[in-house]
Amino acid sequence: MTPATAALLADALLALHVGVVLFVVGLLPLVLAGGMFGWRWVRHRGLRLAHLGLMLFIAAQAWLGRLCPLTVWEQDLRRTAGHGAYGGSFIEHWLSRLLYWDLPWWVFVATYTGFAGLVVGAWWWVRTEK
């Protein structure tokens, strides 16, 4: 793989990662609002299972002290491209500022665990269709 291809794939992976974060974080308030306003789509079992599964996976990774596999893959691609951990393209610069925060690990564990608890709670507050 050429360095240019690796850099392009790393940027694409970062964009996908941001999309996953937006899905996980953004769906919870939409589910809760949809439960109040009667939106049927928020009761879709497959959508809710994907949401719950992702959040439980994220929380488990944090408890195990592991980085998200998307982060690891992106960083490997950046090294293949000859970049430092984060210092490349426009896309990389701005999306990574949204996604990666320099905080103690326990903050992420607590945040992911609390958010996973809210997602689990949403299963009782807004029931899915069978």
N, C-alpha and C positions, 0 to 999 in steps of 0.2 A: 504494500500500500504506500502510495506517495505521501509525503508530508501535507501537501495541499488537500488531498482526499481525506486524510485523517482529520485535518482541521475543519473541513466542511462537515464531516460526519459528527465531530464533537459539537459543533454549533447546532446541528439538527437534533442531536441527542439532548442538548441543553434546552432547546425549544420544546421538545417532547416532555422533558422533565417539568418545565414550567406548566405545561398543559395538564399534566397529572396533578400537580399541586393545586392548580385552579379548580380542577374537577373535585378533588378531595375536600378542599376547604370551601369551595363555593356551593357544593351540592347540599351541605347540611342546612344552611339557612334557607335554601330553596325548598328543601323537604319540609322544614318546619312551617314556612309560609304557605306552602302548598297544602299542608294538612289543615291549616286554618281556613284557607280560601277554597278548598275543595278541588284542587288541581289533581286530576286522575294520574297524570304521568309520574308524579312523585311516589306513587304506590306501586310502580313497576318492580316486580321482584328481582329481575335480572340486574337492573340498574342499581338497586339498593344492595344486592349481594356483592356486586363489583365494588361499590363504595365501601361497604363494611370490610370486605376482604382486603382491599388496599390499605385501609386505615389500621386494621389489626396487624398486617404485615409490617407497616411502617413503625408501629409501636413496638412490635417484637424485635425488629432490627435495632431500635434504640436501646431496648433493655439488654440486648446481647452485645451492645457496644460496637455495632457494625454500621458502616456507612451504607446508604442506599446503593443498590447495585447500579443504578443509572449514574450516580456520582462516580463510582469506581470506574465504570466503563468510559465515561466522558474523560476522566483524568488520564486513563491509559491512552486514549486517542490523542489527547493533547500532548502527552509525552512523545508519542509516535510522530506527531507533527513537529516536534522540536520546540514546543512551547513550554513555559513554566506551568505551574499548577493553574494559574488564571492570569492571563495577560495578553490575550490575542485580539480577536475581531470585535467589531462594534456590537454584534449580537451577543457574543460571549460576555462582553463587559457589562452591558445593561441587564441582561437576563440573569447573570450570575449575581449581580448586586441585589436583585429581587429575591433570589433563591437561597443564597449562602450567607449566613450570619455568623459572626465571630462571638459566640457565647459559650459559657461552660456547658459540657455535655449534659449535666443533670437538668438544665433548662429544657433541652430538647426531649429528654425522657419524660419529664413532667408534662410538658405541653402535648406531646404525642399521646401519652397515656390519658390525659384529661380529654383530649379531643376524641380519642377512640371511645371513651366512656360516653361522650355526648352522642356519637354516631350509634352506639349500641342502644342508648336511651331513646333515640329517634325511632327505633323499631317498635317500641311500645307506644310512643306518642302518636306516630303516624303509621298505621298498619299497612302492610303490603297486600296486594290482591293475590288471590290464590290461583 
